[in-house]
Amino acid sequence: MAFLLQDGNQLFTGALVLMLMIAVLEGAMLLIGVGISDLLDNLLPDADIDLDAPDTEAGGVLTKLLGWLRFGEVPALILLVAFLVGFGITGLVIQMFANSLLGFVLPGWLLAIPVLLLALPQVRFVGNLLRKFAVGDETEAVGRKSFIGQVAVITIGEAAAGSPAEARFSDQFGTTHYVMVEPDENETFSQGEKVLLVEECGSNFRVIRPTNQHLVNN
Protein backbone atom coordinates (compact mmCIF):
# COMPACT_ATOMS: atom_id res chain seq x y z
CA MET A 1 0.00 0.00 0.00
CA ALA A 2 2.88 2.35 0.78
CA PHE A 3 4.28 1.69 -2.70
CA LEU A 4 0.94 2.43 -4.37
CA LEU A 5 0.61 5.74 -2.54
CA GLN A 6 4.08 7.08 -3.32
CA ASP A 7 4.08 10.40 -5.15
CA GLY A 8 5.32 8.90 -8.40
CA ASN A 9 2.63 6.22 -8.35
CA GLN A 10 -0.45 8.28 -7.51
CA LEU A 11 -1.30 8.91 -11.17
CA PHE A 12 -1.35 5.20 -11.96
CA THR A 13 -3.01 4.16 -8.71
CA GLY A 14 -5.61 6.86 -9.34
CA ALA A 15 -6.40 5.34 -12.75
CA LEU A 16 -7.13 1.97 -11.13
CA VAL A 17 -9.25 3.59 -8.41
CA LEU A 18 -11.21 5.49 -11.07
CA MET A 19 -11.78 2.24 -12.92
CA LEU A 20 -13.22 0.65 -9.78
CA MET A 21 -15.41 3.70 -9.15
CA ILE A 22 -16.79 3.55 -12.71
CA ALA A 23 -17.53 -0.17 -12.32
CA VAL A 24 -19.40 0.41 -9.06
CA LEU A 25 -21.26 3.44 -10.43
CA GLU A 26 -22.27 1.65 -13.63
CA GLY A 27 -23.52 -1.33 -11.63
CA ALA A 28 -25.54 0.92 -9.33
CA MET A 29 -27.04 2.92 -12.21
CA LEU A 30 -27.98 -0.21 -14.16
CA LEU A 31 -30.03 -1.32 -11.17
CA ILE A 32 -32.25 1.72 -11.71
CA GLY A 33 -32.30 1.32 -15.48
CA VAL A 34 -29.79 4.04 -16.38
CA GLY A 35 -26.24 3.68 -17.73
CA ILE A 36 -23.26 6.01 -18.10
CA SER A 37 -21.95 4.52 -21.36
CA ASP A 38 -24.05 6.94 -23.43
CA LEU A 39 -22.69 9.90 -21.47
CA LEU A 40 -19.16 8.89 -22.39
CA ASP A 41 -20.05 8.44 -26.06
CA ASN A 42 -21.59 11.91 -26.15
CA LEU A 43 -18.24 13.40 -25.09
CA LEU A 44 -16.51 11.87 -28.12
CA PRO A 45 -16.81 13.40 -31.58
CA ASP A 46 -19.38 12.15 -34.05
CA ALA A 47 -17.05 11.52 -36.95
CA ASP A 48 -16.82 9.18 -39.91
CA ILE A 49 -14.17 6.72 -38.81
CA ASP A 50 -12.25 5.79 -41.94
CA LEU A 51 -8.71 4.63 -41.30
CA ASP A 52 -7.77 4.94 -44.97
CA ALA A 53 -8.99 8.52 -45.42
CA PRO A 54 -6.41 11.36 -45.50
CA ASP A 55 -6.21 13.77 -42.57
CA THR A 56 -7.82 16.70 -44.35
CA GLU A 57 -9.97 17.96 -41.49
CA ALA A 58 -9.30 19.13 -37.97
CA GLY A 59 -9.72 16.21 -35.61
CA GLY A 60 -8.87 13.72 -38.34
CA VAL A 61 -6.07 12.22 -36.28
CA LEU A 62 -8.40 11.79 -33.30
CA THR A 63 -11.01 10.19 -35.53
CA LYS A 64 -8.47 7.72 -36.90
CA LEU A 65 -7.29 6.96 -33.36
CA LEU A 66 -10.85 6.23 -32.23
CA GLY A 67 -11.36 3.94 -35.20
CA TRP A 68 -8.06 2.17 -34.48
CA LEU A 69 -9.22 1.63 -30.89
CA ARG A 70 -12.51 0.11 -32.20
CA PHE A 71 -14.66 2.97 -30.91
CA GLY A 72 -18.14 2.57 -32.35
CA GLU A 73 -17.72 -1.18 -32.61
CA VAL A 74 -17.45 -1.88 -28.89
CA PRO A 75 -19.11 0.08 -26.05
CA ALA A 76 -16.97 3.12 -25.24
CA LEU A 77 -17.24 2.47 -21.50
CA ILE A 78 -15.45 -0.86 -21.94
CA LEU A 79 -12.67 0.87 -23.89
CA LEU A 80 -12.32 3.47 -21.12
CA VAL A 81 -12.07 0.76 -18.45
CA ALA A 82 -9.50 -1.10 -20.57
CA PHE A 83 -7.47 2.10 -20.89
CA LEU A 84 -7.55 2.84 -17.16
CA VAL A 85 -6.49 -0.72 -16.32
CA GLY A 86 -3.73 -0.74 -18.94
CA PHE A 87 -2.48 2.71 -17.96
CA GLY A 88 -2.51 1.98 -14.24
CA ILE A 89 -0.95 -1.47 -14.30
CA THR A 90 1.68 -0.57 -16.94
CA GLY A 91 2.75 2.48 -14.93
CA LEU A 92 2.99 0.53 -11.68
CA VAL A 93 4.97 -2.31 -13.31
CA ILE A 94 7.50 0.19 -14.71
CA GLN A 95 7.76 1.84 -11.31
CA MET A 96 8.36 -1.53 -9.66
CA PHE A 97 11.29 -2.19 -12.00
CA ALA A 98 12.60 1.35 -11.45
CA ASN A 99 12.36 0.94 -7.69
CA SER A 100 14.19 -2.40 -7.74
CA LEU A 101 16.95 -1.15 -10.06
CA LEU A 102 17.37 2.45 -8.90
CA GLY A 103 16.06 2.29 -5.36
CA PHE A 104 13.36 4.92 -6.02
CA VAL A 105 10.33 5.47 -8.22
CA LEU A 106 10.37 7.88 -11.15
CA PRO A 107 8.23 11.05 -11.23
CA GLY A 108 4.76 10.26 -12.48
CA TRP A 109 4.73 13.16 -14.98
CA LEU A 110 7.88 11.76 -16.58
CA LEU A 111 6.23 8.41 -17.27
CA ALA A 112 2.76 9.68 -18.19
CA ILE A 113 3.27 9.98 -21.96
CA PRO A 114 5.29 6.74 -22.43
CA VAL A 115 2.75 4.80 -20.35
CA LEU A 116 -0.09 6.36 -22.33
CA LEU A 117 1.49 5.17 -25.57
CA LEU A 118 1.95 1.69 -24.12
CA ALA A 119 -1.65 1.55 -22.88
CA LEU A 120 -3.29 2.38 -26.23
CA PRO A 121 -2.26 -0.89 -27.95
CA GLN A 122 -3.69 -2.74 -24.95
CA VAL A 123 -7.03 -0.97 -25.48
CA ARG A 124 -6.99 -1.97 -29.14
CA PHE A 125 -6.22 -5.58 -28.15
CA VAL A 126 -9.22 -5.63 -25.81
CA GLY A 127 -11.37 -3.98 -28.47
CA ASN A 128 -10.36 -6.58 -31.04
CA LEU A 129 -11.13 -9.43 -28.63
CA LEU A 130 -14.57 -8.07 -27.81
CA ARG A 131 -15.24 -7.25 -31.45
CA LYS A 132 -14.39 -10.81 -32.44
CA PHE A 133 -15.78 -12.90 -29.61
CA ALA A 134 -18.44 -10.76 -27.95
CA VAL A 135 -19.71 -8.23 -30.46
CA GLY A 136 -18.88 -10.10 -33.63
CA ASP A 137 -15.95 -9.86 -36.01
CA GLU A 138 -16.85 -7.57 -38.89
CA THR A 139 -16.43 -9.21 -42.27
CA GLU A 140 -17.46 -8.36 -45.81
CA ALA A 141 -20.59 -10.44 -45.22
CA VAL A 142 -21.43 -8.70 -41.94
CA GLY A 143 -20.03 -5.17 -42.17
CA ARG A 144 -21.39 -1.94 -40.75
CA LYS A 145 -23.15 -1.10 -44.02
CA SER A 146 -25.09 -4.34 -43.72
CA PHE A 147 -26.53 -3.08 -40.42
CA ILE A 148 -28.91 -0.84 -42.38
CA GLY A 149 -32.42 -2.24 -42.11
CA GLN A 150 -31.78 -4.03 -38.82
CA VAL A 151 -34.11 -3.51 -35.86
CA ALA A 152 -32.23 -2.79 -32.62
CA VAL A 153 -33.25 -2.30 -29.00
CA ILE A 154 -32.08 0.71 -26.99
CA THR A 155 -30.00 -0.73 -24.15
CA ILE A 156 -28.47 2.29 -22.43
CA GLY A 157 -29.65 5.90 -22.37
CA GLU A 158 -32.27 7.83 -24.30
CA ALA A 159 -31.70 8.48 -27.99
CA ALA A 160 -32.47 12.03 -29.11
CA ALA A 161 -31.14 14.43 -31.72
CA GLY A 162 -27.56 15.29 -30.72
CA SER A 163 -27.65 12.70 -27.93
CA PRO A 164 -27.01 9.16 -29.22
CA ALA A 165 -27.74 6.07 -27.13
CA GLU A 166 -26.44 2.53 -27.22
CA ALA A 167 -28.52 -0.10 -29.00
CA ARG A 168 -28.15 -3.85 -29.51
CA PHE A 169 -29.24 -6.24 -32.24
CA SER A 170 -28.37 -9.70 -33.56
CA ASP A 171 -27.55 -10.32 -37.21
CA GLN A 172 -28.64 -13.27 -39.33
CA PHE A 173 -25.77 -15.35 -37.94
CA GLY A 174 -26.86 -14.76 -34.34
CA THR A 175 -23.92 -12.43 -33.63
CA THR A 176 -24.72 -9.56 -31.26
CA HIS A 177 -23.69 -6.03 -32.25
CA TYR A 178 -23.69 -2.81 -30.22
CA VAL A 179 -24.09 0.49 -32.05
CA MET A 180 -24.69 4.13 -31.16
CA VAL A 181 -27.97 5.42 -32.60
CA GLU A 182 -29.50 8.86 -33.00
CA PRO A 183 -32.95 9.83 -34.35
CA ASP A 184 -34.16 12.94 -36.14
CA GLU A 185 -35.04 16.06 -34.16
CA ASN A 186 -38.73 15.14 -33.75
CA GLU A 187 -38.08 11.70 -32.26
CA THR A 188 -36.81 10.30 -28.96
CA PHE A 189 -36.37 6.66 -28.01
CA SER A 190 -36.12 5.38 -24.44
CA GLN A 191 -34.39 2.32 -23.06
CA GLY A 192 -36.14 -0.86 -24.22
CA GLU A 193 -37.71 0.67 -27.33
CA LYS A 194 -37.06 -0.78 -30.79
CA VAL A 195 -35.54 1.32 -33.58
CA LEU A 196 -34.88 0.74 -37.28
CA LEU A 197 -31.36 1.55 -38.54
CA VAL A 198 -31.73 3.53 -41.77
CA GLU A 199 -28.44 5.38 -42.35
CA GLU A 200 -24.80 5.26 -41.20
CA CYS A 201 -23.72 8.68 -39.96
CA GLY A 202 -20.05 8.50 -39.01
CA SER A 203 -19.70 6.33 -35.93
CA ASN A 204 -23.46 6.45 -35.26
CA PHE A 205 -26.56 5.24 -37.09
CA ARG A 206 -29.64 7.32 -37.80
CA VAL A 207 -32.79 5.51 -36.70
CA ILE A 208 -36.54 5.79 -37.08
CA ARG A 209 -39.48 4.12 -35.42
CA PRO A 210 -40.29 0.78 -37.09
CA THR A 211 -43.68 0.94 -38.81
CA ASN A 212 -43.77 -2.62 -40.07
CA GLN A 213 -45.44 -4.74 -37.40
CA HIS A 214 -43.55 -7.82 -38.62
CA LEU A 215 -40.22 -6.10 -37.90
CA VAL A 216 -41.36 -4.97 -34.45
CA ASN A 217 -42.42 -8.48 -33.44
CA ASN A 218 -39.16 -10.13 -34.59
C-alpha positions in Angstrom: 0.0 0.0 0.0 2.9 2.4 0.8 4.3 1.7 -2.7 0.9 2.4 -4.4 0.6 5.7 -2.5 4.1 7.1 -3.3 4.1 10.4 -5.1 5.3 8.9 -8.4 2.6 6.2 -8.4 -0.4 8.3 -7.5 -1.3 8.9 -11.2 -1.3 5.2 -12.0 -3.0 4.2 -8.7 -5.6 6.9 -9.3 -6.4 5.3 -12.7 -7.1 2.0 -11.1 -9.2 3.6 -8.4 -11.2 5.5 -11.1 -11.8 2.2 -12.9 -13.2 0.6 -9.8 -15.4 3.7 -9.1 -16.8 3.5 -12.7 -17.5 -0.2 -12.3 -19.4 0.4 -9.1 -21.3 3.4 -10.4 -22.3 1.7 -13.6 -23.5 -1.3 -11.6 -25.5 0.9 -9.3 -27.0 2.9 -12.2 -28.0 -0.2 -14.2 -30.0 -1.3 -11.2 -32.3 1.7 -11.7 -32.3 1.3 -15.5 -29.8 4.0 -16.4 -26.2 3.7 -17.7 -23.3 6.0 -18.1 -22.0 4.5 -21.4 -24.1 6.9 -23.4 -22.7 9.9 -21.5 -19.2 8.9 -22.4 -20.0 8.4 -26.1 -21.6 11.9 -26.1 -18.2 13.4 -25.1 -16.5 11.9 -28.1 -16.8 13.4 -31.6 -19.4 12.2 -34.0 -17.1 11.5 -37.0 -16.8 9.2 -39.9 -14.2 6.7 -38.8 -12.3 5.8 -41.9 -8.7 4.6 -41.3 -7.8 4.9 -45.0 -9.0 8.5 -45.4 -6.4 11.4 -45.5 -6.2 13.8 -42.6 -7.8 16.7 -44.4 -10.0 18.0 -41.5 -9.3 19.1 -38.0 -9.7 16.2 -35.6 -8.9 13.7 -38.3 -6.1 12.2 -36.3 -8.4 11.8 -33.3 -11.0 10.2 -35.5 -8.5 7.7 -36.9 -7.3 7.0 -33.4 -10.9 6.2 -32.2 -11.4 3.9 -35.2 -8.1 2.2 -34.5 -9.2 1.6 -30.9 -12.5 0.1 -32.2 -14.7 3.0 -30.9 -18.1 2.6 -32.4 -17.7 -1.2 -32.6 -17.4 -1.9 -28.9 -19.1 0.1 -26.1 -17.0 3.1 -25.2 -17.2 2.5 -21.5 -15.5 -0.9 -21.9 -12.7 0.9 -23.9 -12.3 3.5 -21.1 -12.1 0.8 -18.5 -9.5 -1.1 -20.6 -7.5 2.1 -20.9 -7.5 2.8 -17.2 -6.5 -0.7 -16.3 -3.7 -0.7 -18.9 -2.5 2.7 -18.0 -2.5 2.0 -14.2 -0.9 -1.5 -14.3 1.7 -0.6 -16.9 2.8 2.5 -14.9 3.0 0.5 -11.7 5.0 -2.3 -13.3 7.5 0.2 -14.7 7.8 1.8 -11.3 8.4 -1.5 -9.7 11.3 -2.2 -12.0 12.6 1.3 -11.4 12.4 0.9 -7.7 14.2 -2.4 -7.7 17.0 -1.2 -10.1 17.4 2.4 -8.9 16.1 2.3 -5.4 13.4 4.9 -6.0 10.3 5.5 -8.2 10.4 7.9 -11.1 8.2 11.0 -11.2 4.8 10.3 -12.5 4.7 13.2 -15.0 7.9 11.8 -16.6 6.2 8.4 -17.3 2.8 9.7 -18.2 3.3 10.0 -22.0 5.3 6.7 -22.4 2.8 4.8 -20.3 -0.1 6.4 -22.3 1.5 5.2 -25.6 1.9 1.7 -24.1 -1.7 1.6 -22.9 -3.3 2.4 -26.2 -2.3 -0.9 -27.9 -3.7 -2.7 -25.0 -7.0 -1.0 -25.5 -7.0 -2.0 -29.1 -6.2 -5.6 -28.1 -9.2 -5.6 -25.8 -11.4 -4.0 -28.5 -10.4 -6.6 -31.0 -11.1 -9.4 -28.6 -14.6 -8.1 -27.8 -15.2 -7.3 -31.5 -14.4 -10.8 -32.4 -15.8 -12.9 -29.6 -18.4 -10.8 -27.9 -19.7 -8.2 -30.5 -18.9 -10.1 -33.6 -15.9 -9.9 -36.0 -16.9 -7.6 -38.9 -16.4 -9.2 -42.3 -17.5 -8.4 -45.8 -20.6 -10.4 -45.2 -21.4 -8.7 -41.9 -20.0 -5.2 -42.2 -21.4 -1.9 -40.8 -23.2 -1.1 -44.0 -25.1 -4.3 -43.7 -26.5 -3.1 -40.4 -28.9 -0.8 -42.4 -32.4 -2.2 -42.1 -31.8 -4.0 -38.8 -34.1 -3.5 -35.9 -32.2 -2.8 -32.6 -33.2 -2.3 -29.0 -32.1 0.7 -27.0 -30.0 -0.7 -24.2 -28.5 2.3 -22.4 -29.6 5.9 -22.4 -32.3 7.8 -24.3 -31.7 8.5 -28.0 -32.5 12.0 -29.1 -31.1 14.4 -31.7 -27.6 15.3 -30.7 -27.6 12.7 -27.9 -27.0 9.2 -29.2 -27.7 6.1 -27.1 -26.4 2.5 -27.2 -28.5 -0.1 -29.0 -28.1 -3.8 -29.5 -29.2 -6.2 -32.2 -28.4 -9.7 -33.6 -27.5 -10.3 -37.2 -28.6 -13.3 -39.3 -25.8 -15.4 -37.9 -26.9 -14.8 -34.3 -23.9 -12.4 -33.6 -24.7 -9.6 -31.3 -23.7 -6.0 -32.3 -23.7 -2.8 -30.2 -24.1 0.5 -32.1 -24.7 4.1 -31.2 -28.0 5.4 -32.6 -29.5 8.9 -33.0 -33.0 9.8 -34.3 -34.2 12.9 -36.1 -35.0 16.1 -34.2 -38.7 15.1 -33.8 -38.1 11.7 -32.3 -36.8 10.3 -29.0 -36.4 6.7 -28.0 -36.1 5.4 -24.4 -34.4 2.3 -23.1 -36.1 -0.9 -24.2 -37.7 0.7 -27.3 -37.1 -0.8 -30.8 -35.5 1.3 -33.6 -34.9 0.7 -37.3 -31.4 1.6 -38.5 -31.7 3.5 -41.8 -28.4 5.4 -42.3 -24.8 5.3 -41.2 -23.7 8.7 -40.0 -20.0 8.5 -39.0 -19.7 6.3 -35.9 -23.5 6.4 -35.3 -26.6 5.2 -37.1 -29.6 7.3 -37.8 -32.8 5.5 -36.7 -36.5 5.8 -37.1 -39.5 4.1 -35.4 -40.3 0.8 -37.1 -43.7 0.9 -38.8 -43.8 -2.6 -40.1 -45.4 -4.7 -37.4 -43.5 -7.8 -38.6 -40.2 -6.1 -37.9 -41.4 -5.0 -34.4 -42.4 -8.5 -33.4 -39.2 -10.1 -34.6 
